[in-house]
C-alpha cells in the first residue's frame, strides 16, 4: 500500500476552505460584518430601517422605501418629544420619501408610531 502524500490533497482542501468561507451570511451591520456600500436607499419594513445607519456626502439624497404592511413615518429628530425641523414623511405604508442633506453632521430620525420599539436611524453626512 502506498503512503498518502499531502501534495495532491492540499489543492482540494484549500478549495474547500474557500468555498466554505463564501457560503456564510452576507456582510451587514446586523450580523457583525462589514456594511455594504450604501446605495442611497433605506428600506422601511417590519418595524426597522435597513440599514439603520448610513454615511453620505453633503449634497447627497437619501430615499426611504416603504415596503411593509404597517404604516411608518420617517421623522428627523431624537424622538416624539423632540422632532426636528428638517423632514417628516407623514404616516405611510407604501411608496418612497426622499430628503437631500445639504450640510455636514449627524442626523437622527425615527418612526413615530414605533419609537418605543426602537425604530430609529442615523444618517452621517460628511462635509465638502
C-alpha positions in Angstrom: 0.0 0.0 0.0 1.4 3.4 -1.0 1.6 6.2 1.6 -0.7 9.1 1.1 1.1 12.4 0.3 -0.3 15.8 1.0 0.8 17.3 -2.3 -2.3 16.2 -4.1 -4.7 16.7 -1.2 -3.7 20.3 -0.5 -5.4 21.9 -3.6 -8.7 20.2 -2.8 -8.6 21.1 0.9 -7.7 24.7 0.1 -10.6 24.9 -2.4 -13.0 23.5 0.2 -11.9 26.2 2.7 -12.5 28.9 0.1 -16.0 27.6 -0.8 -17.0 27.3 2.9 -15.9 30.9 3.5 -18.1 32.1 0.7 -21.2 30.3 2.0 -21.7 32.3 5.1 -24.1 35.1 5.7 -23.8 38.4 3.9 -21.8 41.1 5.5 -24.2 43.6 7.0 -24.3 45.7 10.2 -26.9 43.4 11.7 -24.7 40.3 11.7 -21.4 41.9 12.7 -19.9 42.0 9.2 -18.6 45.0 7.3 -21.6 47.0 6.0 -22.1 47.1 2.2 -21.6 50.4 0.3 -24.7 52.5 0.9 -26.8 52.9 -2.3 -28.9 55.8 -1.0 -32.0 53.7 -0.2 -33.2 52.9 3.3 -35.8 50.2 3.4 -38.7 50.8 5.9 -40.1 47.3 6.8 -41.1 45.2 9.8 -40.5 48.0 12.3 -37.0 48.6 11.3 -34.9 50.8 9.0 -32.5 48.8 6.8 -29.7 49.9 7.1 -30.3 51.7 10.5 -27.3 53.9 9.9 -25.6 55.2 6.7 -22.9 57.6 5.7 -23.2 60.0 2.8 -21.6 63.2 1.5 -23.1 66.7 1.8 -25.4 67.2 -1.2 -26.4 63.6 -1.5 -30.0 62.4 -1.1 -31.5 59.5 0.9 -34.7 57.8 -0.2 -36.7 55.8 2.3 -38.7 53.0 0.6 -41.8 51.8 2.5 -42.2 48.0 2.0 -44.1 46.6 5.0 -47.8 46.4 5.6 -47.7 48.5 8.7 -47.7 52.3 8.5 -44.5 54.2 9.5 -43.0 57.7 9.5 -39.5 58.9 8.8 -39.2 61.9 11.2 -36.0 63.8 11.8 -35.1 64.2 15.5 -34.4 62.2 18.6 -37.9 61.2 19.4 -41.6 62.2 19.6 -40.9 64.8 22.3 -38.0 66.3 20.2 -38.9 66.2 16.5 -36.5 68.0 14.2 -37.4 70.7 11.7 -35.9 69.1 8.7 -38.1 66.3 7.5 -41.2 64.2 8.2 -42.6 61.8 5.7 -46.0 61.6 7.3 -47.6 58.3 8.1 -47.5 55.8 5.1 -47.0 52.2 4.3 -46.0 52.3 0.6 -44.1 54.5 -1.8 -41.0 56.5 -1.1 -39.9 59.6 0.7 -36.6 61.5 0.0 -34.5 64.2 1.5 -31.4 65.9 0.3 -28.8 66.6 3.0 -27.0 69.8 2.3 -24.8 70.2 5.4 -22.5 68.0 7.3 -23.5 66.5 10.6 -25.2 63.5 12.2 -28.9 63.4 11.7 -31.1 61.1 13.8 -34.5 60.0 12.7 -37.3 57.7 13.9 -40.7 56.2 13.2 -43.2 58.0 15.3 -45.6 55.0 15.9 -42.7 52.6 16.6 -40.3 54.7 18.5 -40.9 52.8 21.7 -40.0 49.6 19.9 -36.6 51.1 18.9 -37.3 52.0 15.3 -34.6 54.7 14.9 -31.9 55.5 12.4 -28.9 57.8 11.7 -27.5 59.5 8.7 -24.0 60.8 9.0 -23.2 63.4 6.4 -19.5 64.3 5.6 -18.7 67.9 4.7 -17.4 69.1 1.4 
